[in-house]
Amino acid sequence: MAVGLGPLPTLHPVKGFELGIASAGIKRPGRKDVVVMRCAEGSRVAGVTTTNAFCAAPVLITRERMAGNVRYLLTNTGNANAGTGADGLANARRTTENLAALVEVTPDQILPFSTGVIGEPLPVDKIVAALPQALADLREDNWAQAAEGIMTTDTLPKGASRQFEFDGVTVTVTGISKGAGMIRPNMATMLGYIATDACVSRDVLQALVADAANKSFNRITIDGDTSTNDCCMLIATGQCGLPEINAAAGEQFHLLKQAVLDVFMEVAQAIVRDGEGATKFVTVQVNGGGKPQECLDVGYAVAHSPLIKTALFASDPNWGRILAAVGYAGVPQLDVSKIDVFLGEVCIASQGGRAASYTEEQGSAVMAREEITIRIELGRGEFSETIWTTDLSHEYVKINAEYRT
């Protein structure tokens, strides 16, 4: 059940960026599972990728080619092409070589992406056979269909779009994402594609995608597992007609930065809302840290605790589990007498124990909500961090137990 996630919003076309969708039947006949994206000549592409040492073959190739003259992005679902060794690299290259021949570019102008089951050989012939269909489908207004085409265990497509005006010109930022399990992007089976028709230098674009991903995709977690295939790409086609943004300064840059961050945040949080088996959308806010990393360590300790996540699923205000997670987060010389913990607006623990005003009825009322905030005040400094996560339900276990069947 997707928590607070409804139909896709309006996804505005981005000038110079087209998307085409096809069915290769990788896992099931008739399912949309191949997406080709075409960038206008002169587009700049930047991105962040998984830190998993067992990263998938397409991730390795994308890293090699990303700084070049990228014209196409090729995505398949149903097969991750990870844990496949030299054969996996060769297979990923074959898909880009076949696409290159069809569109008359060089293979190094194509970035491959895969998502799905790890350790299985990539069905190259099926993907190649679907390429003409995807190319024939290329359109600038195909974002919603592409959002479906990159799904795996997702229950709903995910997308967001923003527009702003500068010097009388409308600039568009639109993006889609996929992911519902094996989610702890750490850049960063999560994929994200965001495009804008702004003209942005490569250096500024890379800094922008790194910053936006760090504030969004790098602050979500469903199960604490960093995928082998995580990639988030930001494409600037330069087709809006405005001068190039070549420095992280000025009104146009700041307007673009805010629009990009809004889209990143929306599609990243959509992944959490559609977490496998999720019934709760949980915000873990940690304030008063002496360092940002202290806040993150505490936040992730709470967000990853199976005991806390199962209590959230049961709507059980078992606040002792939260205190325990804060205590083992590894913050040095933590003074528990300075820590306050809140469920929503209710203070549940203060000065090392149960808050004097707290009642079980108050905690139960908060835990019964679909959207819950756990706020932790460390009382050590001025830094704050926020992480978004889910509960852990019977359905999560069922989905992942049956994933390959």
Protein Blocks (a to p, Z undefined) as FASTA:
>chain_A
ZZhiacdddddddehiacddddehlmbghiacbdcddddehiacdddddfbfkbcfklmm
mmmmmmmccfbdcddehiaogakljmlmmmmmmmmmmmmmmnopafklpccddedjehia
cdfklmmmmmmmmmmmgcfklmmmmmmmmpckbmbdcdddddddeehiacddddddedje
hpacdfbfbdcddddfbdcdfklmmmmmmmmmmmmmmmgcfklpacfkbccddddehlno
pacdfbdedjklmmmmmmmmmmmmmmmmmmmmmgghiabdcddddehiabfklmmmmmmm
mmmmmklmmmmmnopacfklmmmmmmmnopahiafklpccdehjbcfbgghiacfkbcfk
lmmmmmmpmbdcddddehlajbdcddddddddfklmmmmmmmmZZ
